[in-house]
């Protein structure tokens, strides 16, 4: 059996082995899986280990048990997958989560290496230490220990430091972004964003009735600065949402002098800068400048989440903001997130234990290796079809078709082959980037990725 190098427990290896069996068994009829004892003998583990792995898969709804007969896969229709609604983004999102799909659209670096097991071990240890905490059931702004750990993480010098009371923790990235817009009275205003832009950010701005002005990024990852200045002069912009280091999903890296000039213009016009630091730790260049290095500290809000680094067990979002404390406190207090105190403490202990930096160093190395691996495959199948510029970080390529093509039709063709891509137009409110797609390299490399890219090339040829 081939196990993943980052597997901390035997049940993880058994779990991944079973996932492979389930996906190859996908069909119209359910199929029987090995018994607990058969699997334990086959893989050289204990029966309790195989039982735990089966229990996880049963909780996920991927298998089911029959009394006296054992475990079976769930029958999945072998009919081609078809879009379920008229909304392209919803179709991408839903299709990527169906059983047996190869999601080339994902952007989850923790799939390659996570800290979920150390996190859960820390949580179990803390549960023993604090079996019946007398503290309130939840802290509306986040657990103090976690807020302090985040503040410490972002502090760079005596002049550029953060305090725990300037950090706010929420249920997820969407929640903290929404509350920040409300607290700063930005709903219904005008926002400037880089384009392509995260679909999650675009949806939140739309929900807040904010008019979005998209500034396109060139192939070199830079804005047309004179055009940007003209927009700032002409439009009543109150908010700019920009990626901290690597532009995501574009993959470009804005030069430091450009970021400094942009921050100067924003400060002159008293415009809030929302720095999206979700991918800030995944830049391949260790010296890349962040917008917060040059921004007006009184008009700066940094937002991010823990799950990209740790994994899905740490979905919480957070913001850092030095100003408007009473408004932010009122906004977060009104929502009153009931977040697990122990889970937050466990995340804080991970950061304070100094495990994050070695983990990130290894994860960036793995991402860089897979980026080059994907780049080689893309070059093999390009043949004048697409342009793929190596990204400066992140987990995906921003692919540009070199001939006019209906990328939505390409998406639909690939669904029939149980492959999911992310067409470029979902990263724009104005329908831009229709000749582009985001292609992830945080995929299951045990699958035949080369064949998937060949199928992508054939689909593009068919729709060109």
Secondary structure as UniProt FT lines:
FT   TURN            5..6
FT   HELIX           10..24
FT   HELIX           36..43
FT   HELIX           47..59
FT   TURN            60..61
FT   STRAND          63..66
FT   TURN            67..69
FT   STRAND          70..73
FT   HELIX           88..95
FT   TURN            96..97
FT   TURN            99..100
FT   STRAND          102..103
FT   TURN            104..105
FT   HELIX           109..111
FT   HELIX           116..129
FT   TURN            130..132
FT   TURN            140..141
FT   HELIX           144..154
FT   HELIX           164..166
FT   STRAND          167..170
FT   HELIX           173..183
FT   TURN            184..185
FT   TURN            187..188
FT   STRAND          190..195
FT   HELIX           199..207
FT   TURN            208..209
FT   STRAND          211..216
FT   TURN            219..220
FT   HELIX           225..234
FT   STRAND          239..243
FT   TURN            248..250
FT   HELIX           256..268
FT   TURN            269..270
FT   STRAND          272..276
FT   TURN            278..279
FT   HELIX           280..282
FT   TURN            286..287
FT   HELIX           291..293
FT   HELIX           297..299
FT   STRAND          300..305
FT   TURN            307..309
FT   TURN            312..313
FT   STRAND          317..321
FT   HELIX           325..335
FT   HELIX           341..352
FT   TURN            353..354
FT   HELIX           355..382
FT   TURN            383..384
FT   STRAND          386..388
FT   STRAND          396..401
FT   HELIX           407..416
FT   TURN            417..418
FT   STRAND          419..420
FT   STRAND          422..423
FT   HELIX           424..427
FT   TURN            434..435
FT   STRAND          436..440
FT   TURN            445..446
FT   HELIX           449..463
//
